[in-house]
Amino acid sequence: MGGRIVASDKVLMTVELASPTLANAAKSLGVKIGAIDKDFGIVPIDPDRHLYSIKVSPEAVPSMAADAQYRGPFSNPRIGTYGPPKSGIVRK
């Protein structure tokens, strides 16, 4: 990668979920469950406030209503190393 920033094929969304499941996240956003990245899953941001992050296909993201229980989309760039690896250090 050599210091390049590569955009992800998904965007990050923050959703408010009382019960954090992929089905509830899809329902909250108004998208089909297949639009949500199942490998990324649901990542807790602030579980006490019921806030979670999910990755969604950008074309599936709806326009945000004023009373929506989600925020986003947020960019999700892949960040690589800066410069060549130093000898003796193994990076995956």
C-alpha positions as CSV (number, residue, x, y, z in Angstrom):
1,M,0.0,0.0,0.0
2,G,2.9,2.3,0.6
3,G,1.2,5.2,2.4
4,R,-1.8,5.4,0.0
5,I,-5.3,5.8,1.4
6,V,-7.8,3.6,-0.4
7,A,-11.5,4.2,0.0
8,S,-13.7,1.3,1.3
9,D,-16.5,0.0,-0.8
10,K,-18.8,0.6,2.2
11,V,-19.7,3.7,4.3
12,L,-19.9,3.9,8.0
13,M,-23.3,4.7,9.6
14,T,-24.1,5.2,13.3
15,V,-27.4,3.7,14.3
16,E,-29.3,3.9,17.6
17,L,-30.5,0.4,18.5
18,A,-32.1,-0.9,21.6
19,S,-31.4,-4.4,20.5
20,P,-28.2,-4.5,18.3
21,T,-28.9,-7.0,15.5
22,L,-28.3,-6.8,11.8
23,A,-32.0,-7.1,11.2
24,N,-32.8,-4.2,13.5
25,A,-30.0,-2.1,12.0
26,A,-31.4,-2.7,8.5
27,K,-34.9,-1.8,9.7
28,S,-33.6,1.3,11.4
29,L,-31.9,2.5,8.1
30,G,-34.7,1.3,5.9
31,V,-32.4,-0.9,3.8
32,K,-32.3,-4.6,3.0
33,I,-30.1,-6.7,5.4
34,G,-27.9,-7.6,2.4
35,A,-26.8,-4.0,2.2
36,I,-25.1,-4.3,5.6
37,D,-21.5,-5.7,5.8
38,K,-22.0,-8.8,7.9
39,D,-18.2,-9.3,8.3
40,F,-17.9,-5.9,9.9
41,G,-21.0,-6.6,12.0
42,I,-22.3,-4.2,14.6
43,V,-19.6,-2.3,16.5
44,P,-20.5,-0.7,19.8
45,I,-19.7,3.0,20.0
46,D,-21.6,3.9,23.2
47,P,-23.8,0.9,24.3
48,D,-25.1,2.9,27.2
49,R,-26.6,5.3,24.7
50,H,-27.5,2.4,22.3
51,L,-25.1,3.8,19.6
52,Y,-23.5,1.3,17.2
53,S,-21.6,1.5,13.9
54,I,-22.3,-0.5,10.8
55,K,-20.9,-0.6,7.3
56,V,-23.5,-0.2,4.5
57,S,-23.3,-0.2,0.7
58,P,-23.3,3.5,-0.3
59,E,-26.0,3.2,-2.9
60,A,-28.4,1.8,-0.2
61,V,-28.0,4.7,2.2
62,P,-31.3,6.6,2.4
63,S,-31.6,10.4,2.6
64,M,-31.6,11.3,6.3
65,A,-34.8,12.5,7.8
66,A,-34.7,15.1,10.7
67,D,-36.0,12.5,13.2
68,A,-33.8,9.6,11.9
69,Q,-32.3,7.2,14.4
70,Y,-29.1,7.1,12.5
71,R,-26.3,9.4,11.3
72,G,-23.9,9.2,8.4
73,P,-22.6,8.3,6.1
74,F,-19.1,8.7,7.4
75,S,-16.0,8.1,5.3
76,N,-14.2,4.9,6.0
77,P,-10.8,5.1,4.3
78,R,-8.4,2.2,4.5
79,I,-5.2,3.5,6.0
80,G,-1.9,1.9,5.1
81,T,1.6,2.1,6.3
82,Y,3.7,5.2,5.7
83,G,6.9,4.5,3.9
84,P,8.7,1.2,3.4
85,P,8.7,-1.4,6.3
86,K,11.8,-1.3,8.4
87,S,13.9,-4.5,8.2
88,G,13.2,-7.0,10.9
89,I,9.6,-5.9,11.4
90,V,7.0,-8.3,10.1
91,R,3.7,-6.6,9.0
92,K,0.6,-8.4,7.9
